[in-house]
């Protein structure tokens, strides 16, 4: 390895520019999808508009949006063998493992013929429509209930909640799910998007790249943090109890899930946008003590470590207040992030070069082989 290559080494690729993108910018001062700030999008746009923006490079006109929504609706029902697979997967299997298998299975029944940019966009819509149905179907089967068919006229967020619970959601629940889908949709060269790009760069297929993203998002240092954060919050019955634990955990150098970020050092824009809604949901649910636990851990992290929460911290508690089982929180992250992954897959294909970095070798020097009898 040349000294130039060694100089470029950063553990975890921290700060390394690993490629170019026009999908989003992740900066200390702003997060923007294709030039639209997350503040503007979360205030004014539906998730469907955001998904269109990511897949087609700009916001839709009304007729483009209507056509896009119709296309999503046309792909909501799962192929029979995928439903059979959901029935066959044991109930105790992790939600992300279920989704990894179900999306892979969906690829075997791909209704889109041929390869190319337009086919990739269509496949993205196919997966975007199917993933919420997979999560809802799995929830229903786990509760011993029949799957619920999609109901025409509902928003993407409302549709998932309808299919999961069998009744139309409150306006607040629909709004918050829509918002979290917007906030989770895209985040530049995060680990799962990078995994999807690495897979794509070998000229592998669309579904393999999405499955690479799912497997990578699962980990608690990435998307799995929303579940891990809620598992933590749910352990405490009061703010003081949580605060005492947080002091102890920090003193023991434990990682507190839902805090910190590789890029953001002044706080995560998405967490700031979502937090007021989490508080509102807590009030609506009459569970202020959980908000006290949330605040106690957040304040202790700030006072002792000066580390801010990331989006997964308020999101875990928001989903909990919406009566969603913890096992579906990271799958719901997938339901959103498939749009960002697809945008990266399409972008990677449009200007592909195999992603194949080097490593610094730290093993033994070249040594002589000895026959088994001499070892
Ligand atoms: N709890 C306690 N200490 C932390 C945390 C945390 N959550 N995050 C960072 N630190 C400390 C860390 O111990 C280290 O301190 P020191 O220098 O004294 O050893 C310092 O901050 C730098 O941490 P790092 O782990 O080297 O930073 P990184 O850039 O490699 O990691 C991270 C970023 C997100 C993996 C990390 O902050 C973390 O593990 N957070 C918890 C998991 C989490 O919430 N992940 C979600 C990420 S954002 C959205 C998403 O992808 O879903």
Boltz pocket constraint, residues with backbone or C-beta under 6 A from the ligand:
constraints:
  - pocket:
      binder: B
      contacts: [[A, 12], [A, 190], [A, 220], [A, 221], [A, 222], [A, 223], [A, 224], [A, 225], [A, 226], [A, 253], [A, 254], [A, 255], [A, 256], [A, 257], [A, 258], [A, 259], [A, 260], [A, 261], [A, 262], [A, 263], [A, 305], [A, 307], [A, 310], [A, 311], [A, 312]]
      max_distance: 6.0
